[in-house]
Amino acid sequence: VAVPPSWPVYRLAQHPGMCVRLDRRAVYLGTPAVNQRCPADTIGRRRAIVVDPGASGAGAAAGARRSVLPSPSLPRASASAGPSVFTGLGFDACSTPSSRTMAAWEASPYRAIGVYVGGANRACSQPNLSSDWVSAETAAGWHLIPTYVGLQAPTSSCSSCAKLTSSQAVAQGTAAALDAVTQASAVAIGPGSPIYFDMESYSPTSSATAATLAFLEAWTVKLHALGYLSGVYSSSASGIADLADQVGSAYVEPDDLWIANWNDQQDTTDSVVPANAWAGHQRIHQYHGGHNETYGGLTLNIDNDYVDGATVGTATLPVGEGDPLGYLDLAGSPQPGEVRVKGWAFDPNTPTAPLGVRVYVGGRAGAANAVEYELGPVATRFHAGVAAEFPEAGSRHGFDVGFPTVKSGLQPVCVYAIDIAPGADSLLGCKATGIGVAVTLSHVRATARGVQVRLSCEWPAGTACPGHLALRTRFEVTIRHGRRFRTHVVTRSLGRRTFQLSGGGSHAFVIPLSAGGRALLSLRGQLRTQLIATIPGGRRVHTLGLR
């Protein structure tokens, strides 16, 4: 390997524990140690060359090019780790610790760890990060925070980092998501899992903010299309503030925030993030920067995190020899209140028999909020890929099925192939799917009696569609406290009623104002009011003015 004469050459056998810094102009000869001593906050453009005699072929020079592994012509489900919400203390380190270190750190107060799965600016080598490591550590009770350090903002505080460009921000964000999923999948972090983009602090000029937001929106959109949850790590003063400013707009926000604000507070509140945004266990707070901590006699340089958000915390065993084979190609929501799943599956024990499919909306089997849908033996459609790769099974093992659901919002949709015997059911995959609420509001108007609205339920004909309607208002009241005046926001109910609809039907309803509602309207003259229609699985909100 030809390098400039000014580059230092490090023989790793002579430097046990040396941090292999990919962001430096240097040559490392040998195999990176499993217990490297790396600063926690290291990032930067890949420059180093690692010549590892334990690697083969093109992979021997890690800085020169990336090796490409062959993949089967027909994708199929395999071992993977999946999503889990975790609340508690965590840490992140530049290089993934060894299994020995992780075992020693079971004596620590931490049970979550950030792991760097890839990116153009990932500065530390990862000799420990593998599918076996992911499986072993999640089985040991650790929750993983997959992190991708890609292109940084144009005005990034990282002077050595590769940066995104305004004209290519959308394409670069999309490409980052594709690569992140490739890297995560290679270490068995499967669909439904979160991946957090590490966007270091930057100067939020108007052009830099616009480019960074475009990049991160493309990142989120592509991750969702690939079945993963989107997270963003950034400084409270730049990336987080810019994302928070988009709340309530049409901007596609990430599912989770990882807020860097080194205030030593073990919570997830931050002054720049609205209290009602990312409020459903969707935040992580990095509250302290790089420093050494020791547990079980082993020391790491870490950042501290308080976690109350999406992590990787469960593992699925590899498909056994007698278990069904298959793959989830697509999960979507063609209309509100409906889910569509598409893929293929068959049981190698009875390869020509139709196979049953079971779907969970809201998580994997056993998850607290997952709703089960038994679809029956639906894997009977023609699928050319199955016929080509498994001629003994035949061609009729595809499925493409839609069904109604009471769930709404962004939900993990997990599909299982039902084993005929012997063997066990197989997880074909999980994909994040946005599901609209299956009730619509139209012809809303204020009347002398209250508010009139026409409701339509988009569930299948004959399906019971019960719910309730409510009128609610919020207004400010200024109250004197001694010599000071304080403003309080007050919420009041103005009226409510229940309703019963059938799927596919619509009906006009009147929500009468309560006596208290009439008195309040008379007192204030006008009220900005929310009309809220709630059915099992979600709600719709319409805002109007009452006079």
C-alpha positions as CSV (number, residue, x, y, z in Angstrom):
1,V,0.0,0.0,0.0
2,A,1.5,3.3,-1.1
3,V,1.1,6.2,1.4
4,P,2.7,9.6,1.8
5,P,6.0,9.4,3.8
6,S,4.7,11.8,6.5
7,W,2.0,9.2,7.6
8,P,3.0,7.4,10.8
9,V,2.9,3.6,10.8
10,Y,1.7,1.8,13.9
11,R,2.4,-1.9,14.5
12,L,-0.6,-2.8,16.6
13,A,1.2,-5.9,18.1
14,Q,3.6,-3.4,19.7
15,H,0.8,-1.1,21.0
16,P,-1.8,-3.3,22.9
17,G,-5.1,-1.4,23.3
18,M,-4.2,1.4,20.8
19,C,-7.3,3.1,19.4
20,V,-7.4,2.6,15.7
21,R,-8.5,6.1,14.6
22,L,-9.9,6.0,11.1
23,D,-10.1,9.8,11.0
24,R,-6.3,10.2,11.1
25,R,-3.7,10.1,8.3
26,A,-2.0,6.9,9.5
27,V,-1.3,3.3,8.7
28,Y,-2.2,0.6,11.2
29,L,-0.6,-2.8,10.7
30,G,-2.2,-5.8,12.5
31,T,-5.5,-6.7,14.0
32,P,-7.3,-4.0,16.0
33,A,-7.5,-4.9,19.7
34,V,-10.9,-5.9,21.2
35,N,-10.3,-3.6,24.1
36,Q,-9.2,-0.3,22.5
37,R,-8.8,2.8,24.5
38,C,-10.7,5.4,22.4
39,P,-12.1,8.8,23.3
40,A,-15.9,8.7,23.4
41,D,-16.4,11.8,21.2
42,T,-14.2,10.9,18.3
43,I,-15.6,11.5,14.8
44,G,-14.2,12.5,11.4
45,R,-13.7,11.7,7.8
46,R,-12.1,8.2,7.1
47,R,-8.4,8.7,6.2
48,A,-6.5,5.8,7.9
49,I,-5.5,2.6,6.3
50,V,-5.7,-0.6,8.3
51,V,-3.7,-3.6,7.0
52,D,-5.0,-6.6,8.9
53,P,-3.5,-10.0,8.1
54,G,-6.5,-11.6,9.6
55,A,-8.7,-10.1,6.9
56,S,-8.7,-11.4,3.3
57,G,-8.6,-10.0,-0.1
58,A,-9.9,-6.4,-0.6
59,G,-10.9,-6.2,3.0
60,A,-7.3,-6.4,4.2
61,A,-6.9,-2.7,3.7
62,A,-9.9,-1.3,5.4
63,G,-9.3,2.3,4.4
64,A,-8.9,1.4,0.7
65,R,-12.2,-0.1,-0.3
66,R,-15.2,-1.9,1.1
67,S,-15.7,-5.5,0.3
68,V,-19.0,-6.7,-1.2
69,L,-20.5,-9.9,0.1
70,P,-22.7,-12.0,-2.2
71,S,-26.4,-12.2,-1.2
72,P,-29.1,-14.7,-2.2
73,S,-31.2,-13.9,-5.2
74,L,-34.3,-14.1,-3.1
75,P,-34.3,-12.3,0.2
76,R,-35.3,-14.4,3.2
77,A,-35.8,-13.8,6.9
78,S,-32.8,-14.6,9.2
79,A,-31.6,-13.9,12.8
80,S,-32.1,-10.3,13.8
81,A,-32.5,-8.0,16.8
82,G,-35.6,-5.9,17.0
83,P,-37.1,-2.7,18.6
84,S,-37.7,-2.2,22.3
85,V,-38.5,1.0,24.3
86,F,-36.1,1.3,27.3
87,T,-36.1,3.8,30.2
88,G,-33.0,4.2,32.3
89,L,-29.3,5.0,32.2
90,G,-27.0,4.3,29.2
91,F,-23.7,5.3,27.7
92,D,-22.0,5.5,24.4
93,A,-18.4,4.7,23.5
94,C,-16.5,5.3,20.2
95,S,-15.5,1.6,19.8
96,T,-17.9,-1.2,20.7
97,P,-16.7,-2.9,23.9
98,S,-15.8,-6.5,24.0
99,S,-18.1,-9.1,25.5
100,R,-15.7,-9.4,28.4
101,T,-16.0,-5.7,29.1
102,M,-19.8,-5.8,28.7
103,A,-20.0,-8.6,31.2
104,A,-17.8,-6.6,33.7
105,W,-20.0,-3.5,33.2
106,E,-23.1,-5.5,34.3
107,A,-22.0,-4.1,37.7
108,S,-22.6,-0.5,36.4
109,P,-26.0,1.4,36.6
110,Y,-26.2,1.3,32.8
111,R,-28.3,-1.0,30.7
112,A,-28.2,0.8,27.3
113,I,-25.2,1.4,25.0
114,G,-24.8,3.4,21.8
115,V,-23.0,1.4,19.0
116,Y,-21.7,3.0,15.8
117,V,-22.9,0.9,12.9
118,G,-21.3,2.9,10.1
119,G,-21.1,6.2,8.3
120,A,-18.5,8.3,6.4
121,N,-17.4,10.0,9.6
122,R,-17.3,7.0,11.9
123,A,-13.8,7.5,13.4
124,C,-13.2,4.3,15.4
125,S,-12.8,0.8,14.1
126,Q,-15.3,-1.8,15.4
127,P,-13.6,-5.2,15.7
128,N,-16.2,-6.4,18.3
129,L,-19.4,-5.4,16.5
130,S,-21.0,-8.5,14.9
131,S,-24.3,-10.3,14.7
132,D,-23.0,-12.7,17.4
133,W,-22.2,-9.7,19.7
134,V,-25.6,-8.1,19.1
135,S,-27.4,-11.4,19.8
136,A,-25.3,-12.1,22.9
137,E,-25.6,-8.6,24.5
138,T,-29.3,-8.2,23.8
139,A,-29.8,-11.7,25.3
140,A,-27.8,-10.5,28.4
141,G,-30.3,-7.7,28.8
142,W,-28.5,-4.8,27.1
143,H,-30.4,-2.3,25.0
144,L,-28.6,-1.0,21.9
145,I,-28.7,2.4,20.4
146,P,-27.6,2.0,16.7
147,T,-25.8,5.1,15.5
148,Y,-24.7,6.2,12.0
149,V,-22.2,9.0,11.6
150,G,-22.8,10.2,8.1
151,L,-22.2,13.4,6.3
152,Q,-22.3,16.5,8.5
153,A,-24.0,19.9,8.2
154,P,-22.2,22.4,5.9
155,T,-21.3,24.6,9.0
156,S,-20.4,21.6,11.2
157,S,-18.2,22.1,14.3
158,C,-16.3,19.1,13.1
159,S,-13.6,20.6,10.8
160,S,-12.3,17.2,9.7
161,C,-15.7,15.7,8.8
162,A,-17.0,15.1,5.3
163,K,-20.0,17.4,4.8
164,L,-23.3,17.3,2.9
165,T,-24.0,19.7,0.1
166,S,-27.1,21.8,-0.2
167,S,-27.8,20.8,-3.9
168,Q,-27.5,17.1,-3.1
169,A,-28.9,17.0,0.5
170,V,-32.0,14.9,-0.4
171,A,-30.0,12.4,-2.4
172,Q,-27.3,12.2,0.2
173,G,-29.9,11.7,3.0
174,T,-31.5,8.9,1.1
175,A,-28.1,7.2,0.4
176,A,-27.2,7.5,4.1
177,A,-30.3,5.6,5.1
178,L,-29.7,2.9,2.5
179,D,-26.1,2.4,3.7
180,A,-27.2,2.5,7.4
181,V,-29.7,-0.3,6.8
182,T,-27.1,-2.3,5.0
183,Q,-24.6,-1.9,7.9
184,A,-27.3,-2.6,10.6
185,S,-28.6,-5.7,8.8
186,A,-25.1,-7.0,8.5
187,V,-24.9,-7.2,12.3
188,A,-28.4,-8.6,12.7
189,I,-30.2,-5.3,13.7
190,G,-33.4,-6.0,11.8
191,P,-36.4,-4.1,10.5
192,G,-38.5,-2.3,13.0
193,S,-35.3,-1.2,14.8
194,P,-34.3,2.5,15.3
195,I,-31.2,3.9,13.7
196,Y,-30.0,7.3,15.0
197,F,-28.2,9.7,12.7
198,D,-25.4,11.5,14.5
199,M,-25.5,15.1,13.3
200,E,-22.9,16.9,15.3
201,S,-23.4,20.6,16.4
202,Y,-23.3,23.2,13.7
203,S,-23.9,26.9,13.2
204,P,-27.6,27.2,12.3
205,T,-27.4,29.7,9.4
206,S,-30.5,29.8,7.2
207,S,-28.8,27.9,4.4
208,A,-27.2,25.3,6.6
209,T,-30.4,24.7,8.5
210,A,-32.4,24.3,5.2
211,A,-29.8,21.8,3.8
212,T,-29.6,19.8,7.1
213,L,-33.3,19.6,7.5
214,A,-33.7,18.4,3.9
215,F,-31.0,15.7,4.5
216,L,-32.6,14.5,7.7
217,E,-36.1,14.4,6.2
218,A,-34.8,12.2,3.3
219,W,-33.1,10.0,5.9
220,T,-36.3,9.5,7.8
221,V,-38.5,8.9,4.7
222,K,-36.1,6.3,3.4
223,L,-35.7,4.5,6.7
224,H,-39.5,4.3,7.0
225,A,-39.7,2.8,3.5
226,L,-37.1,0.2,4.5
227,G,-39.0,-0.7,7.6
228,Y,-36.8,1.0,10.2
229,L,-37.5,3.8,12.8
230,S,-35.6,7.0,12.4
231,G,-33.7,8.8,15.1
232,V,-31.6,11.9,15.1
233,Y,-28.8,12.8,17.6
234,S,-27.7,16.4,17.6
235,S,-27.0,19.4,19.8
236,S,-29.9,21.1,21.6
237,A,-28.6,24.4,20.2
238,S,-28.6,23.4,16.5
239,G,-30.0,20.2,15.0
240,I,-32.6,19.5,17.8
241,A,-33.7,23.2,17.8
242,D,-34.1,23.1,14.0
243,L,-36.2,19.9,14.2
244,A,-38.3,21.3,17.0
245,D,-39.1,24.4,15.0
246,Q,-40.8,22.1,12.4
247,V,-43.3,20.6,14.8
248,G,-46.8,21.1,13.5
249,S,-45.7,21.6,9.9
250,A,-45.7,19.1,7.0
251,Y,-42.1,18.3,7.6
252,V,-41.5,14.5,8.1
253,E,-40.0,14.4,11.6
254,P,-37.8,11.5,13.0
255,D,-39.5,9.1,15.3
256,D,-37.0,9.7,18.2
257,L,-34.7,12.5,19.3
258,W,-31.3,12.1,21.0
259,I,-30.6,15.4,22.6
260,A,-27.0,16.4,23.4
261,N,-27.1,18.9,26.2
262,W,-24.4,18.4,28.8
263,N,-26.3,19.8,31.8
264,D,-25.9,16.7,34.0
265,Q,-29.7,16.3,34.3
266,Q,-30.9,12.7,34.1
267,D,-34.1,13.5,32.3
268,T,-35.3,14.1,28.7
269,T,-36.8,17.6,29.1
270,D,-35.2,20.4,27.0
271,S,-36.3,24.0,26.7
272,V,-36.1,23.9,22.8
273,V,-38.4,20.8,22.5
274,P,-42.2,21.3,23.0
275,A,-43.4,19.2,25.9
276,N,-46.1,17.5,23.7
277,A,-43.6,16.6,20.9
278,W,-41.7,13.3,21.0
279,A,-43.6,12.7,24.3
280,G,-44.4,9.0,23.9
281,H,-41.1,7.5,25.1
282,Q,-39.2,9.0,22.1
283,R,-36.3,10.9,23.6
284,I,-32.7,10.2,24.8
285,H,-30.6,12.8,26.6
286,Q,-26.8,12.8,26.4
287,Y,-26.3,14.7,29.7
288,H,-22.5,14.4,30.2
289,G,-19.5,14.3,27.8
290,G,-16.4,12.1,27.5
291,H,-14.8,10.8,30.7
292,N,-13.5,7.6,32.2
293,E,-15.5,5.2,34.3
294,T,-14.5,1.8,35.6
295,Y,-16.6,-1.2,36.5
296,G,-15.5,-4.8,37.1
297,G,-11.9,-3.6,36.8
298,L,-12.3,-2.5,33.2
299,T,-12.2,1.2,32.1
300,L,-14.0,2.9,29.2
301,N,-14.2,6.5,28.0
302,I,-17.9,7.2,27.7
303,D,-20.6,9.8,27.3
304,N,-23.6,9.5,29.7
305,D,-27.2,9.2,28.5
306,Y,-30.6,9.1,30.1
307,V,-32.7,6.9,27.8
308,D,-36.5,7.0,27.4
309,G,-36.9,5.9,23.8
310,A,-36.5,3.4,21.1
311,T,-33.6,0.9,21.3
312,V,-32.7,-2.5,20.1
313,G,-33.4,-4.9,22.9
314,T,-34.8,-8.2,21.7
315,A,-33.3,-10.9,19.5
316,T,-34.8,-13.6,17.3
317,L,-33.1,-16.9,16.9
318,P,-32.0,-18.1,13.4
319,V,-34.6,-20.0,11.4
320,G,-34.2,-23.7,12.2
321,E,-34.0,-26.4,9.5
322,G,-37.7,-27.4,9.9
323,D,-39.1,-23.8,10.3
324,P,-40.9,-22.0,7.6
325,L,-38.9,-20.0,5.1
326,G,-40.1,-16.6,3.7
327,Y,-39.8,-12.9,3.6
328,L,-41.9,-9.8,4.2
329,D,-41.5,-7.7,1.0
330,L,-44.0,-4.9,1.9
331,A,-46.1,-3.6,4.7
332,G,-48.3,-0.5,4.1
333,S,-51.6,1.2,4.7
334,P,-53.5,1.7,1.4
335,Q,-56.3,3.6,3.3
336,P,-57.0,4.7,6.9
337,G,-57.7,1.8,9.2
338,E,-56.2,-0.8,6.9
339,V,-52.9,-2.7,6.7
340,R,-51.5,-4.5,3.6
341,V,-48.8,-7.1,3.8
342,K,-47.0,-8.8,0.9
343,G,-44.4,-11.5,0.8
344,W,-43.9,-15.2,0.5
345,A,-43.6,-18.3,2.8
346,F,-43.6,-22.1,2.8
347,D,-42.8,-24.9,5.2
348,P,-39.9,-27.1,4.0
349,N,-41.5,-30.1,5.8
350,T,-44.6,-29.9,3.5
351,P,-43.3,-27.7,0.7
352,T,-46.4,-27.7,-1.5
353,A,-49.0,-27.1,1.2
354,P,-50.6,-23.6,1.7
355,L,-49.1,-21.8,4.7
356,G,-50.9,-19.6,7.3
357,V,-49.8,-16.1,8.1
358,R,-50.2,-14.2,11.4
359,V,-49.7,-10.4,11.7
360,Y,-49.0,-8.3,14.8
361,V,-49.6,-4.5,14.5
362,G,-47.8,-2.6,17.2
363,G,-44.8,-4.9,17.8
364,R,-43.6,-8.5,17.7
365,A,-45.5,-11.3,19.3
366,G,-45.7,-10.8,23.0
367,A,-45.2,-7.1,22.9
368,A,-47.5,-5.2,25.3
369,N,-49.3,-3.1,22.7
370,A,-49.3,-5.5,19.8
371,V,-52.7,-6.6,18.3
372,E,-52.8,-10.0,16.7
373,Y,-54.5,-10.7,13.3
374,E,-54.8,-14.3,12.1
375,L,-55.0,-14.2,8.3
376,G,-55.3,-18.0,7.7
377,P,-53.6,-20.0,4.9
378,V,-53.2,-17.0,2.5
379,A,-49.7,-17.9,1.1
380,T,-51.2,-19.3,-2.1
381,R,-50.4,-16.7,-4.7
382,F,-48.0,-17.1,-7.6
383,H,-44.5,-16.0,-6.8
384,A,-41.9,-16.3,-9.6
385,G,-38.9,-16.0,-7.2
386,V,-40.0,-18.9,-5.0
387,A,-40.5,-21.1,-8.1
388,A,-37.0,-20.3,-9.4
389,E,-35.1,-20.8,-6.1
390,F,-37.2,-23.6,-4.6
391,P,-38.5,-25.7,-7.5
392,E,-39.6,-28.5,-5.1
393,A,-42.0,-26.1,-3.4
394,G,-43.7,-24.8,-6.6
395,S,-44.7,-21.3,-7.4
396,R,-47.9,-20.6,-5.3
397,H,-46.5,-19.4,-2.0
398,G,-46.9,-15.7,-2.3
399,F,-49.3,-13.6,-0.2
400,D,-50.7,-10.1,-0.7
401,V,-53.5,-9.4,1.9
402,G,-55.2,-6.4,3.3
403,F,-57.2,-6.3,6.6
404,P,-58.7,-3.7,8.9
405,T,-57.0,-2.6,12.1
406,V,-57.9,-0.5,15.1
407,K,-54.3,0.8,15.3
408,S,-53.2,4.1,13.9
409,G,-50.1,6.3,13.6
410,L,-46.6,4.9,12.9
411,Q,-46.7,1.2,13.9
412,P,-44.3,-1.7,13.5
413,V,-46.1,-4.4,11.5
414,C,-44.6,-7.9,12.1
415,V,-45.5,-10.9,10.0
416,Y,-45.0,-14.6,11.0
417,A,-45.3,-17.7,8.9
418,I,-47.2,-20.4,10.9
419,D,-45.3,-23.7,11.2
420,I,-47.1,-26.9,10.1
421,A,-44.7,-29.2,12.2
422,P,-42.2,-30.1,13.2
423,G,-40.5,-26.7,13.9
424,A,-41.6,-23.3,15.1
425,D,-43.2,-20.2,13.6
426,S,-40.9,-17.9,11.7
427,L,-40.7,-14.1,11.8
428,L,-40.7,-13.0,8.2
429,G,-39.9,-9.4,9.1
430,C,-41.2,-6.1,10.7
431,K,-41.7,-2.9,8.9
432,A,-42.7,0.5,10.2
433,T,-46.0,1.6,8.7
434,G,-48.0,4.8,9.0
435,I,-51.7,4.0,9.5
436,G,-54.4,6.7,9.2
437,V,-57.3,6.9,11.7
438,A,-60.4,5.3,10.0
439,V,-62.8,8.1,10.7
440,T,-63.2,11.3,8.7
441,L,-64.9,14.6,9.6
442,S,-66.7,16.8,7.1
443,H,-69.4,19.5,6.9
444,V,-68.3,20.9,10.2
445,R,-70.2,24.1,11.2
446,A,-71.3,25.9,14.4
447,T,-75.0,26.1,15.1
448,A,-77.2,27.7,17.7
449,R,-77.2,24.4,19.6
450,G,-73.5,23.5,19.4
451,V,-71.4,22.0,16.6
452,Q,-72.7,19.9,13.7
453,V,-70.4,17.4,11.9
454,R,-70.7,14.5,9.5
455,L,-68.7,11.4,10.4
456,S,-67.6,8.6,8.1
457,C,-66.1,5.3,9.2
458,E,-63.7,3.7,6.7
459,W,-63.7,0.2,8.3
460,P,-65.3,-2.6,6.2
461,A,-69.1,-2.6,5.9
462,G,-70.8,-4.1,8.9
463,T,-67.9,-3.5,11.3
464,A,-68.9,-1.8,14.5
465,C,-67.4,1.7,14.7
466,P,-68.2,3.2,18.1
467,G,-66.7,6.3,19.5
468,H,-67.2,9.7,21.1
469,L,-67.1,13.3,20.1
470,A,-65.8,16.1,22.3
471,L,-65.5,19.9,22.2
472,R,-62.6,21.4,24.0
473,T,-61.1,24.9,24.2
474,R,-57.9,26.4,25.6
475,F,-57.4,30.0,26.5
476,E,-55.1,32.2,28.6
477,V,-56.1,33.8,31.9
478,T,-54.0,36.5,33.6
479,I,-54.1,36.3,37.4
480,R,-52.5,38.7,39.9
481,H,-50.1,37.2,42.4
482,G,-49.1,40.0,44.8
483,R,-47.4,42.7,42.7
484,R,-47.0,40.3,39.7
485,F,-49.3,39.1,37.0
486,R,-49.0,35.6,35.8
487,T,-50.6,34.1,32.7
488,H,-52.1,30.6,32.9
489,V,-53.3,28.3,30.1
490,V,-56.7,26.9,30.9
491,T,-58.4,23.9,29.2
492,R,-62.2,23.4,29.4
493,S,-64.7,20.9,28.0
494,L,-67.6,22.5,26.2
495,G,-69.6,19.4,25.3
496,R,-69.5,15.8,24.4
497,R,-71.5,12.8,23.1
498,T,-71.1,9.2,22.0
499,F,-71.8,7.8,18.6
500,Q,-72.3,4.4,17.0
501,L,-71.5,3.9,13.3
502,S,-71.1,0.9,11.0
503,G,-68.1,0.5,8.7
504,G,-68.6,2.1,5.4
505,G,-71.3,4.3,6.8
506,S,-71.7,8.0,7.6
507,H,-74.0,10.1,9.7
508,A,-74.5,13.7,10.8
509,F,-74.2,14.5,14.5
510,V,-74.7,17.5,16.7
511,I,-72.5,18.0,19.8
512,P,-74.5,20.3,22.1
513,L,-72.8,22.9,24.2
514,S,-73.0,22.0,27.9
515,A,-74.4,24.6,30.4
516,G,-70.8,25.5,31.4
517,G,-69.8,25.7,27.7
518,R,-72.6,28.2,27.0
519,A,-71.8,30.3,30.0
520,L,-68.1,30.4,29.0
521,L,-68.9,31.4,25.4
522,S,-71.2,34.1,26.7
523,L,-68.5,35.4,29.0
524,R,-65.6,35.4,26.5
525,G,-67.6,36.2,23.3
526,Q,-65.6,33.8,21.1
527,L,-63.7,30.5,21.7
528,R,-61.1,28.7,19.5
529,T,-62.4,25.2,19.8
530,Q,-61.2,21.7,19.0
531,L,-63.7,19.1,17.8
532,I,-62.2,15.7,18.6
533,A,-63.6,12.4,17.2
534,T,-62.2,9.3,18.9
535,I,-62.6,5.7,17.9
536,P,-60.7,2.6,19.0
537,G,-57.2,3.1,17.7
538,G,-57.0,6.8,17.3
539,R,-58.7,10.2,16.8
540,R,-59.2,13.1,14.4
541,V,-59.1,16.7,15.4
542,H,-60.8,19.7,13.6
543,T,-60.3,23.3,14.8
544,L,-63.1,25.9,14.5
545,G,-64.2,29.2,16.1
546,L,-67.3,29.5,18.2
547,R,-69.1,32.9,18.6
